[in-house]
C-alpha cells in the first residue's frame, strides 16, 4: 500500500510539539514557559463564535493561573479577507508580542499564522501572497483547533480571500511550534460544521494520496486519516457528544494536515472555482468536488485508489470507482450538495469555471494532466450530479 520505490529524498514540515488528548489545551502555559515567554507577551487570535461558545474560557483560565495576561484579537468573521489580515497585522505590530496562540477553526488558525509572521516582518500582506520566505523568523506559534477538519494546525499555509478570489501565503515558517489537539473543544460543534470540516479533512487525505508528490510519509498519514474518517465521521455527525468519535476526528484532521506535505490536486482548484461564485464554505466546495476528483484521476492511479478502496470499504473486491461512489455516499449522508445545480450554478458557468481552474489554479501535482478537454467533462458531470457515470467513463481509460 505504501510505495517505497522512489529513491528521491523527501522533505516534510511538521509541528515541533504535538499535545493530544482530553483537556490538553490546559497545558499551553507549560509550553509558553518552556519557550521563556513573558507574562504580557502573548496574543490570542480567535473569532466571535469561539468566544460565544465559551471555548476560550478554559484556555484563558489556565493562562491566568500561570500568570499570563494575553491580549485577544477576535475580529474574524467567516473566511478571512485581505482586510481582516491587514487589520490583524496592524494590531500585532502595536505591542512587543513574544508569542501567538490561534484558537478556532481554520480561519482563526490561518490568521494566527499571519499574525506570528507579521509581528516580526514589515511586509504588506498583499506582497506576501504565494510562496515566501520571511526575512525574520515569526513568533512562536501555538495552534488549537476547535473543529476537526482543516488540519491548519499541521500545515504551512494561510488561506484568505483577496479581491473575491482564494489566495494563500505559503511558507515553512508558518508551521506552528506546537499543535494542541483537545477533543473537548469540539463537543459543541453543530452537526453541519462537523460534516463540512470532516469532509474537508477527507479531501486533504484523498487529494494528497493522489498527488504526484505523494511519498511514504504522506501516504501513511493519508491512508490512516481516510480510514479513521470512514469509521468515525458519521458517528460524530449523528451524536456530537460522542467523545470517542470526537477524539478520532481530531486525530484524523491532524493526520490529514500532515498528508498535505504532498499538496492537493485538482479537487481544490475546482472547489475554488465553486466558492468564488457561491461563497460556500471551503469544506462544502471541497466535498462537492471530491468524488469527481477521485474519478478524474482513476486513469493515472487506478491501482493505488483500488487498494485504498479495499482498506476503507473493508472489501477486498472494491474498485477505484467504488471509492468515488463512497465519497458521494458520504456527501449524501452528511447533507452536502452533490451537484453544481444544487448550489445554483448552471451550464452557462461551465466554460468560465474550466478556464479559471486551468489558468488561475493550475495543479502540476495532479496525476492526470489538466486541459480544457479533460476538465469540461468533469464540470459537466458535476453539473448533473453524475458521479457513477463519470467514474465509469474515467475507469475505461485506465
C-alpha positions in Angstrom: 0.0 0.0 0.0 2.8 2.4 0.9 5.1 2.9 -2.1 8.8 2.8 -1.3 10.0 2.5 -4.9 11.0 6.2 -5.4 14.6 6.7 -4.1 14.3 10.6 -4.2 14.8 12.4 -0.9 11.6 13.8 0.6 11.2 16.9 2.7 8.3 17.5 5.1 7.4 20.2 7.6 5.6 19.3 10.8 4.9 21.0 14.2 7.8 20.6 16.7 5.5 19.7 19.5 2.1 17.9 19.5 -0.1 17.6 22.5 -3.2 15.4 22.0 -5.9 14.4 24.4 -8.9 15.4 26.5 -8.1 18.7 28.3 -4.7 19.1 26.6 -5.4 22.8 26.0 -4.7 23.3 29.7 -1.0 22.5 29.0 -0.5 25.7 26.9 1.1 27.6 29.8 3.8 24.9 30.2 4.6 25.3 26.5 4.9 29.1 26.8 7.0 28.7 29.9 9.4 26.3 28.2 9.9 29.0 25.5 10.6 31.7 28.1 7.5 33.8 27.0 6.9 36.6 29.5 3.5 37.1 31.2 2.4 40.0 29.0 3.8 38.8 25.7 1.1 36.7 24.2 -1.7 37.4 21.6 -4.6 35.0 21.2 -6.2 35.1 17.8 -9.8 33.7 17.7 -13.2 34.5 16.4 -16.5 35.7 17.9 -18.2 32.3 17.6 -15.5 30.5 19.6 -15.8 33.2 22.3 -19.6 33.0 22.2 -19.4 29.2 22.8 -17.1 29.7 25.8 -14.3 27.7 24.2 -11.7 30.3 25.2 -12.5 30.3 28.9 -10.6 27.2 29.9 -7.5 28.3 28.0 -7.7 31.8 29.5 -8.2 30.4 33.0 -5.1 28.2 32.7 -3.1 31.1 31.3 -4.2 33.4 34.1 -3.4 30.8 36.8 0.1 30.6 35.4 0.5 34.4 35.4 -0.1 35.1 31.8 -2.3 38.1 30.7 -2.9 37.5 26.9 -4.4 40.1 24.6 -7.2 38.9 22.3 -7.9 39.6 18.6 -11.3 38.2 17.5 -12.2 40.4 14.5 -12.5 37.5 12.2 -15.8 36.8 10.5 -16.3 33.8 8.2 -13.5 33.1 5.8 -10.8 35.9 6.3 -10.3 38.6 3.7 -7.3 40.7 2.9 -8.7 43.5 5.1 -9.0 41.1 8.0 -5.4 40.1 7.6 -4.3 43.8 7.3 -6.2 44.7 10.5 -4.6 41.8 12.3 -1.1 42.8 11.1 -1.7 46.3 12.4 -2.8 45.0 15.8 0.1 42.7 16.3 2.6 45.4 15.5 1.3 47.7 18.2 2.9 45.8 21.1 6.0 43.8 21.5 4.4 40.4 21.5 6.5 37.3 22.1 4.1 34.5 21.0 0.8 33.9 19.3 -1.9 31.4 20.1 -4.6 30.6 17.4 -7.8 29.0 18.8 -10.6 28.2 16.5 -11.3 26.8 13.1 -9.2 27.1 10.0 -9.8 30.8 9.6 -8.6 31.7 13.1 -5.6 29.4 12.9 -4.7 30.8 9.4 -4.8 34.3 10.7 -2.8 33.4 13.7 -0.1 32.2 11.3 0.0 35.5 9.6 0.0 37.3 13.0 3.1 35.4 14.0 4.8 36.4 10.8 3.6 40.0 10.5 4.7 40.7 14.1 8.4 40.3 13.1 8.2 41.4 9.5 7.1 44.7 7.9 5.9 43.3 4.6 2.4 44.1 3.3 0.1 41.1 3.2 -0.6 41.5 -0.5 3.2 41.4 -1.2 3.4 38.1 0.8 0.9 36.1 -1.3 2.2 32.9 -2.7 5.3 31.1 -1.7 7.5 33.3 0.5 10.5 33.2 2.8 10.1 35.8 5.6 13.4 37.7 6.4 12.7 37.4 10.1 11.5 34.3 11.9 7.8 34.5 13.0 6.9 34.5 16.7 6.5 31.1 18.4 3.1 29.9 17.4 0.6 27.5 19.1 -2.5 26.4 17.3 -5.5 24.9 19.0 -8.3 23.7 16.6 -11.9 23.8 17.8 -13.1 22.0 14.7 -11.9 18.7 13.2 -11.1 19.1 9.6 -9.0 21.9 8.3 -5.7 20.5 9.6 -4.4 24.0 9.7 -2.6 23.1 12.9 -0.3 21.0 10.8 0.3 23.0 7.6 2.5 25.8 6.3 -0.3 27.6 4.5 -2.6 30.5 5.4 -5.6 31.0 3.2 -7.6 34.2 2.7 -9.8 35.9 0.1 -8.2 38.6 -2.0 -10.4 40.6 -4.3 -13.1 37.9 -4.1 -10.7 35.1 -5.0 -8.9 32.4 -3.0 -5.3 33.2 -2.3 -2.6 31.7 0.0 0.5 32.6 1.9 2.8 29.6 1.8 6.0 29.2 3.9 7.5 26.5 6.1 8.0 29.3 8.6 4.2 29.3 9.2 4.3 25.8 10.7 3.3 26.1 14.4 5.8 25.4 17.1 3.1 23.5 18.9 -0.2 21.9 17.9 -2.6 21.2 20.7 -5.5 18.8 19.9 -8.1 18.9 22.6 -11.2 16.9 21.6 -13.2 18.5 24.4 -13.2 21.8 22.4 -15.0 20.1 19.5 -18.0 18.8 21.5 -20.2 21.8 20.9 -19.7 21.7 17.1 -23.1 21.7 15.3 -23.7 18.7 13.0 -23.4 20.8 9.9 -19.9 22.1 10.9 -18.9 18.6 11.9 -19.8 17.4 8.4 -18.2 20.2 6.4 -14.9 20.1 8.4 -14.8 16.3 8.5 -15.2 16.2 4.7 -12.5 18.9 4.4 -10.2 16.5 6.2 -11.2 13.7 3.9 -10.4 15.9 0.9 -6.9 16.6 2.2 -6.2 12.9 2.8 -7.5 11.7 -0.6 -6.1 14.5 -2.6 -2.7 14.1 -1.0 -2.8 10.4 -1.7 -3.4 11.1 -5.4 -0.7 13.8 -5.7 2.4 13.4 -7.8 4.3 14.5 -4.7 2.8 11.6 -2.6 5.5 9.8 -0.7 5.7 7.2 2.1 5.3 9.8 4.8 2.2 11.4 3.3 0.7 8.1 2.2 1.0 6.7 5.7 -0.9 9.7 7.1 -3.4 9.9 4.2 -4.4 6.2 4.5 -4.7 6.4 8.2 -6.8 9.6 8.1 -9.1 8.2 5.5 -9.7 5.1 7.5 -10.4 7.0 10.7 -12.8 9.3 8.9 -14.6 6.3 7.3 -15.0 4.7 10.8 -15.9 7.8 12.8 -17.2 10.8 10.9 -20.8 9.6 10.7 -20.8 8.8 14.5 -19.6 12.3 15.3 -22.2 13.8 12.9 -25.0 11.7 14.4 -24.1 12.4 18.1 -21.9 15.4 18.7 -21.4 14.3 22.4 -19.8 11.1 21.3 -16.4 11.8 22.8 -14.7 8.8 21.3 -15.8 9.9 17.8 -14.6 13.5 18.6 -11.2 12.1 19.6 -11.0 10.1 16.4 -11.9 13.1 14.2 -9.4 15.4 15.9 -6.7 12.9 15.2 -7.9 12.4 11.6 -7.9 16.1 10.9 -4.3 16.4 12.1 -3.2 13.4 10.0 -4.9 15.0 7.0 -2.9 18.1 7.6 0.3 16.2 7.8 -0.6 14.4 4.5 -0.8 17.9 2.9 3.0 17.8 2.7 2.2 16.2 -0.7 0.0 19.1 -1.7 -3.5 18.8 -3.1 -4.8 18.1 -6.6 -7.5 19.3 -8.9 -10.3 19.0 -6.4 -9.1 22.1 -4.5 -8.8 24.0 -7.8 -12.4 23.0 -8.7 -13.5 23.9 -5.2 -12.1 27.4 -5.5 -14.0 28.0 -8.8 -17.2 27.0 -7.0 -16.7 29.0 -3.8 -15.6 32.1 -5.9 -19.1 32.1 -7.3 -21.2 30.8 -4.5 -19.3 31.8 -1.4 -19.9 28.4 0.1 -17.7 27.3 3.0 -14.4 25.9 1.8 -15.2 22.4 3.2 -18.5 22.3 1.3 -16.9 23.2 -2.0 -14.1 20.6 -1.4 -16.6 17.9 -0.5 -18.7 18.6 -3.7 -15.6 18.3 -5.9 -14.1 15.3 -4.2 -15.9 12.3 -5.7 -15.4 13.7 -9.2 -11.7 14.3 -8.4 -11.3 10.7 -7.4 -13.0 9.6 -10.6 -11.0 12.1 -12.8 -7.7 10.6 -11.5 -8.6 6.9 -11.9 -6.7 6.7 -15.3 -3.4 7.7 -13.6 -3.6 5.9 -10.3 -6.3 3.2 -10.5 -4.2 0.6 -8.7 -3.5 2.9 -5.7 -7.1 4.0 -5.5 -8.3 0.4 -5.7 -6.1 -0.6 -2.8 -7.3 2.3 -0.7 -10.9 1.4 -1.5 -10.3 -2.1 -0.3 -9.0 -0.7 3.0 -11.6 2.0 3.5 -14.6 -0.1 2.4 -13.2 -3.3 4.1 -13.9 -5.1 0.9 -11.1 -7.0 -1.0 -13.1 -6.7 -4.2 -13.6 -2.9 -4.1 -12.6 -0.8 -7.1 -11.4 2.8 -7.6 -14.9 3.6 -8.9 -16.3 2.3 -5.6 -14.1 4.7 -3.7 -15.6 7.7 -5.7 -19.1 6.4 -5.1 -18.4 6.0 -1.3 -17.3 9.7 -1.2 -20.5 10.6 -2.9 -22.5 8.5 -0.4 -20.7 10.3 2.5 -21.7 13.6 1.0 -25.3 12.4 0.8 -25.4 11.1 4.3 -23.9 14.3 5.7 -26.3 16.5 3.8 -23.8 18.1 1.4 -24.7 19.4 -2.1 -23.9 16.7 -4.7 -24.1 18.7 -8.0 -23.4 22.2 -9.3 -27.1 22.5 -9.8 -27.6 22.0 -6.1 -25.6 25.2 -5.4 -27.3 27.3 -8.0 -24.7 27.0 -10.8 -25.9 26.3 -14.4 -24.5 25.4 -17.8 -23.6 29.0 -18.6 -20.9 29.0 -15.9 -19.0 25.9 -17.0 -16.7 27.3 -19.7 -15.7 30.2 -17.4 -15.0 27.8 -14.5 -13.0 25.5 -16.7 -10.8 28.4 -17.8 -10.4 29.7 -14.3 -9.5 26.3 -13.0 -6.9 25.8 -15.7 -5.3 29.3 -15.6 -5.7 30.6 -12.1 -5.4 27.4 -10.1 -3.2 25.0 -12.2 -2.2 21.8 -10.4 1.1 20.3 -11.5 0.6 17.9 -8.6 -2.4 16.3 -10.3 -1.6 12.9 -11.7 -3.7 13.5 -14.8 -2.5 16.5 -16.8 -5.1 19.2 -16.8 -6.6 20.5 -20.1 -9.8 22.1 -21.2 -10.8 18.9 -23.0 -10.4 16.9 -19.8 -11.8 19.4 -17.4 -15.0 20.2 -19.3 -16.4 16.6 -18.8 -15.7 16.8 -15.1 -17.7 20.0 -14.8 -20.5 18.6 -16.9 -20.7 15.5 -14.7 -20.7 17.7 -11.6 -23.4 19.9 -13.0 -25.6 16.8 -13.5 -24.5 15.1 -10.2 -23.4 12.0 -12.2 -20.5 10.6 -10.1 -21.1 7.0 -11.2 -21.3 7.6 -15.0 -18.2 9.9 -14.9 -16.3 7.4 -12.8 -17.1 4.5 -15.2 -16.1 6.6 -18.2 -12.8 7.5 -16.5 -12.1 3.9 -15.4 -12.5 2.8 -19.0 -9.4 5.0 -19.8 -7.3 3.4 -17.0 
